Amino acid sequence: MSHNGDMDEYIIGAGAMLTSGERASITPAAFHAQVDPHLASAAQAVAVDFEGTAGSALGRLLLVAQGWNSKQFQTGVTAPLLSRGACTLADVFAILARATGCSEVHLFAHWLPDDETCATLGRNGVTLVVHSLEAIQSAALIADRRHVRWPAARTAA
């Protein structure tokens, strides 16, 4: 089914790739993903884990504010993250939600967040809406001057 390139089925925004652990870093990023049009309009604050299989072993997490530019993201999200130093996953999601003025953060991953993270977010008025990574039909990510493209999800025959 063709939508003739309708932009209402895309999440497009600025963000950052967060890397955890001893070599923790925040790398500015731009993201462009094709999703269901209803999801694209709802997902304003977005987190994507392309690699992980468990939240407890999270290595890299992409954060995106739909419709934002890199300067807005730097001021609204990256600076508050850096000022906190160490952050829990709930802290990261809460900062993204607060900056974007959203009460929901949409997480695309192959894992579910733990109960403590969800409870902490709930106490801060934030709901985590979890989607399978396959809800992203195709995506392009530019981070650290590297461009990575994920093709449309393939289903096993």
Buried (B, 14 or more C-beta within 10 A) or exposed (E): EEEEEEEEBBBBBBBBBBBBEEEEEBBBBBBBBBBBBEBBEBBBBBBBBBEBEEBEEBEBBBBBBBEBEBEBBBEBBBBBBEEEEEBEBBBBBBBBBBBBEBEBBBBBBBBEBBEEBBEBBEEBEBBBBBBEBEBBBBBBBBBEEEEEEBEEEEEEE
